[in-house]
Amino acid sequence: MKEKIQKFLTDEERRKIEQKVREAEASTSGEIVVMAVGESSNYPAAIMAASGAIALVLALAGAMVYGSESMWLFLVLFALLFIVANEAVKRFPVLKRPFVSREEIAEEVEEAATHSFYHRKVHETRDRTGILIYISLYEHSVRVLADTGIDAVAGRQPWQGVVDTITKGIREGRPGEGICTAVGQCGELLTRHFPRKADDTNELGDAVIIG
């Protein structure tokens, strides 16, 4: 999956995003973290379902080719093909996509984004003014999580615009530019509500996190 992220964001694009984060944070006490992951979950139930479906079809076809109605032949073929299919599904995640519901995707992305928010200590800034921009490629999903200090002042309404900016950039084949623009939007909001203090320090790193 990391190879997929490497293709999604080039080294140059990541450098531009990191520079944009530094620029956005230069006038605010807020902190912005950008994170991109290959997928938010490996969806084990979907892997099993996809492997079973593929093995079932191939086992039935194999039994028909051999002209046998033996249950034992079918079971042996199914068991062997299930092992092969399971490895294929793990190697090519697109095969499990039909077995993952939209509801499950939404839940897994939300859970993974929330976990990352706390794991990356975005919630531990001095004034509770951290923002996590979380991008999950497999699910084609973007989440923006803001700490309590920001939500208390700005509410949650502004973040949909940030999400829309990123998804539009991805659709148009310019993800790096879309993320940079979104970081700028976050910076403007933070500067408006949380201007930089004299003793402000960079509490979180500026590097794009690859998960």
Contacts in CASP RR format, 6 or more apart in sequence:
PFRMAT RR
TARGET T0000
AUTHOR 0000-0000-0000
METHOD contacts of the structure
MODEL  1
MKEKIQKFLTDEERRKIEQKVREAEASTSGEIVVMAVGESSNYPAAIMAA
SGAIALVLALAGAMVYGSESMWLFLVLFALLFIVANEAVKRFPVLKRPFV
SREEIAEEVEEAATHSFYHRKVHETRDRTGILIYISLYEHSVRVLADTGI
DAVAGRQPWQGVVDTITKGIREGRPGEGICTAVGQCGELLTRHFPRKADD
TNELGDAVIIG
1 37 0 8 1.000
1 38 0 8 1.000
1 39 0 8 1.000
1 137 0 8 1.000
1 138 0 8 1.000
1 211 0 8 1.000
2 38 0 8 1.000
2 210 0 8 1.000
2 211 0 8 1.000
4 38 0 8 1.000
4 137 0 8 1.000
5 36 0 8 1.000
5 37 0 8 1.000
5 38 0 8 1.000
5 137 0 8 1.000
5 210 0 8 1.000
5 211 0 8 1.000
8 36 0 8 1.000
8 137 0 8 1.000
8 175 0 8 1.000
9 17 0 8 1.000
9 36 0 8 1.000
9 175 0 8 1.000
9 176 0 8 1.000
9 179 0 8 1.000
9 208 0 8 1.000
13 175 0 8 1.000
13 176 0 8 1.000
13 179 0 8 1.000
14 207 0 8 1.000
14 208 0 8 1.000
16 176 0 8 1.000
16 180 0 8 1.000
17 34 0 8 1.000
17 176 0 8 1.000
17 179 0 8 1.000
17 180 0 8 1.000
17 183 0 8 1.000
17 208 0 8 1.000
18 206 0 8 1.000
18 207 0 8 1.000
18 208 0 8 1.000
20 179 0 8 1.000
20 180 0 8 1.000
20 183 0 8 1.000
20 184 0 8 1.000
21 32 0 8 1.000
21 34 0 8 1.000
21 183 0 8 1.000
21 206 0 8 1.000
22 206 0 8 1.000
23 184 0 8 1.000
24 32 0 8 1.000
24 183 0 8 1.000
24 184 0 8 1.000
24 186 0 8 1.000
24 187 0 8 1.000
24 188 0 8 1.000
24 190 0 8 1.000
24 191 0 8 1.000
25 31 0 8 1.000
25 32 0 8 1.000
25 187 0 8 1.000
25 190 0 8 1.000
25 202 0 8 1.000
25 206 0 8 1.000
26 196 0 8 1.000
27 187 0 8 1.000
27 191 0 8 1.000
27 195 0 8 1.000
27 196 0 8 1.000
28 129 0 8 1.000
28 187 0 8 1.000
28 190 0 8 1.000
28 191 0 8 1.000
28 194 0 8 1.000
28 195 0 8 1.000
28 196 0 8 1.000
29 126 0 8 1.000
29 127 0 8 1.000
29 129 0 8 1.000
29 190 0 8 1.000
29 194 0 8 1.000
29 195 0 8 1.000
29 196 0 8 1.000
29 197 0 8 1.000
29 200 0 8 1.000
30 125 0 8 1.000
30 127 0 8 1.000
30 129 0 8 1.000
30 130 0 8 1.000
30 131 0 8 1.000
30 187 0 8 1.000
30 190 0 8 1.000
30 194 0 8 1.000
31 122 0 8 1.000
31 125 0 8 1.000
31 129 0 8 1.000
31 130 0 8 1.000
31 131 0 8 1.000
31 202 0 8 1.000
31 203 0 8 1.000
31 204 0 8 1.000
31 205 0 8 1.000
32 130 0 8 1.000
32 131 0 8 1.000
32 133 0 8 1.000
32 183 0 8 1.000
32 186 0 8 1.000
32 187 0 8 1.000
32 190 0 8 1.000
33 120 0 8 1.000
33 122 0 8 1.000
33 130 0 8 1.000
33 131 0 8 1.000
33 132 0 8 1.000
33 133 0 8 1.000
33 204 0 8 1.000
33 205 0 8 1.000
33 209 0 8 1.000
34 133 0 8 1.000
34 135 0 8 1.000
34 179 0 8 1.000
34 183 0 8 1.000
34 208 0 8 1.000
34 209 0 8 1.000
35 116 0 8 1.000
35 120 0 8 1.000
35 132 0 8 1.000
35 133 0 8 1.000
35 134 0 8 1.000
35 135 0 8 1.000
35 208 0 8 1.000
35 209 0 8 1.000
35 210 0 8 1.000
35 211 0 8 1.000
36 135 0 8 1.000
36 136 0 8 1.000
36 137 0 8 1.000
36 208 0 8 1.000
36 209 0 8 1.000
36 210 0 8 1.000
36 211 0 8 1.000
37 112 0 8 1.000
37 116 0 8 1.000
37 134 0 8 1.000
37 135 0 8 1.000
37 136 0 8 1.000
37 137 0 8 1.000
37 210 0 8 1.000
37 211 0 8 1.000
38 136 0 8 1.000
38 137 0 8 1.000
38 138 0 8 1.000
38 211 0 8 1.000
39 93 0 8 1.000
39 136 0 8 1.000
39 137 0 8 1.000
39 138 0 8 1.000
39 139 0 8 1.000
40 105 0 8 1.000
40 108 0 8 1.000
40 109 0 8 1.000
40 111 0 8 1.000
40 112 0 8 1.000
40 113 0 8 1.000
40 136 0 8 1.000
40 138 0 8 1.000
40 139 0 8 1.000
40 141 0 8 1.000
41 108 0 8 1.000
41 111 0 8 1.000
41 112 0 8 1.000
42 90 0 8 1.000
43 96 0 8 1.000
43 99 0 8 1.000
43 100 0 8 1.000
43 104 0 8 1.000
43 108 0 8 1.000
45 99 0 8 1.000
46 96 0 8 1.000
46 97 0 8 1.000
46 99 0 8 1.000
46 100 0 8 1.000
46 104 0 8 1.000
47 86 0 8 1.000
47 89 0 8 1.000
47 90 0 8 1.000
47 96 0 8 1.000
48 86 0 8 1.000
49 96 0 8 1.000
49 99 0 8 1.000
50 85 0 8 1.000
50 89 0 8 1.000
50 95 0 8 1.000
50 96 0 8 1.000
50 98 0 8 1.000
50 99 0 8 1.000
51 82 0 8 1.000
51 85 0 8 1.000
51 86 0 8 1.000
51 88 0 8 1.000
51 89 0 8 1.000
52 82 0 8 1.000
52 85 0 8 1.000
53 99 0 8 1.000
54 81 0 8 1.000
54 85 0 8 1.000
54 88 0 8 1.000
54 89 0 8 1.000
54 95 0 8 1.000
55 78 0 8 1.000
55 81 0 8 1.000
55 82 0 8 1.000
55 84 0 8 1.000
55 85 0 8 1.000
56 78 0 8 1.000
58 77 0 8 1.000
58 81 0 8 1.000
58 85 0 8 1.000
59 74 0 8 1.000
59 77 0 8 1.000
59 78 0 8 1.000
59 81 0 8 1.000
60 74 0 8 1.000
62 77 0 8 1.000
63 69 0 8 1.000
63 70 0 8 1.000
63 73 0 8 1.000
63 74 0 8 1.000
63 77 0 8 1.000
66 73 0 8 1.000
88 95 0 8 1.000
89 95 0 8 1.000
89 96 0 8 1.000
93 138 0 8 1.000
105 139 0 8 1.000
105 141 0 8 1.000
106 141 0 8 1.000
108 139 0 8 1.000
109 134 0 8 1.000
109 136 0 8 1.000
109 139 0 8 1.000
109 141 0 8 1.000
109 143 0 8 1.000
110 143 0 8 1.000
112 134 0 8 1.000
112 136 0 8 1.000
113 132 0 8 1.000
113 134 0 8 1.000
113 136 0 8 1.000
113 143 0 8 1.000
113 145 0 8 1.000
114 145 0 8 1.000
116 132 0 8 1.000
116 134 0 8 1.000
116 209 0 8 1.000
117 123 0 8 1.000
117 132 0 8 1.000
117 134 0 8 1.000
117 145 0 8 1.000
120 132 0 8 1.000
120 204 0 8 1.000
120 209 0 8 1.000
121 204 0 8 1.000
122 130 0 8 1.000
122 131 0 8 1.000
122 132 0 8 1.000
122 145 0 8 1.000
122 147 0 8 1.000
122 204 0 8 1.000
123 130 0 8 1.000
123 147 0 8 1.000
123 148 0 8 1.000
124 203 0 8 1.000
125 147 0 8 1.000
125 203 0 8 1.000
125 204 0 8 1.000
126 203 0 8 1.000
127 149 0 8 1.000
127 194 0 8 1.000
128 147 0 8 1.000
128 148 0 8 1.000
128 149 0 8 1.000
128 150 0 8 1.000
129 147 0 8 1.000
129 149 0 8 1.000
129 150 0 8 1.000
129 190 0 8 1.000
129 194 0 8 1.000
130 146 0 8 1.000
130 147 0 8 1.000
130 150 0 8 1.000
130 204 0 8 1.000
131 144 0 8 1.000
131 145 0 8 1.000
131 146 0 8 1.000
131 147 0 8 1.000
131 150 0 8 1.000
131 186 0 8 1.000
131 190 0 8 1.000
132 143 0 8 1.000
132 144 0 8 1.000
132 145 0 8 1.000
132 146 0 8 1.000
133 142 0 8 1.000
133 143 0 8 1.000
133 144 0 8 1.000
133 162 0 8 1.000
133 166 0 8 1.000
133 179 0 8 1.000
133 182 0 8 1.000
133 183 0 8 1.000
133 186 0 8 1.000
134 142 0 8 1.000
134 143 0 8 1.000
134 144 0 8 1.000
134 145 0 8 1.000
135 141 0 8 1.000
135 142 0 8 1.000
135 166 0 8 1.000
135 179 0 8 1.000
136 142 0 8 1.000
136 143 0 8 1.000
140 167 0 8 1.000
140 170 0 8 1.000
142 163 0 8 1.000
142 166 0 8 1.000
142 167 0 8 1.000
143 163 0 8 1.000
144 159 0 8 1.000
144 162 0 8 1.000
144 163 0 8 1.000
144 186 0 8 1.000
146 154 0 8 1.000
146 156 0 8 1.000
146 159 0 8 1.000
150 189 0 8 1.000
150 190 0 8 1.000
150 193 0 8 1.000
150 194 0 8 1.000
153 193 0 8 1.000
153 194 0 8 1.000
154 189 0 8 1.000
154 193 0 8 1.000
158 185 0 8 1.000
158 189 0 8 1.000
161 185 0 8 1.000
162 182 0 8 1.000
162 185 0 8 1.000
162 186 0 8 1.000
163 182 0 8 1.000
165 178 0 8 1.000
165 181 0 8 1.000
165 182 0 8 1.000
165 185 0 8 1.000
166 175 0 8 1.000
166 178 0 8 1.000
166 179 0 8 1.000
166 182 0 8 1.000
168 178 0 8 1.000
169 175 0 8 1.000
169 176 0 8 1.000
169 177 0 8 1.000
169 178 0 8 1.000
170 178 0 8 1.000
END
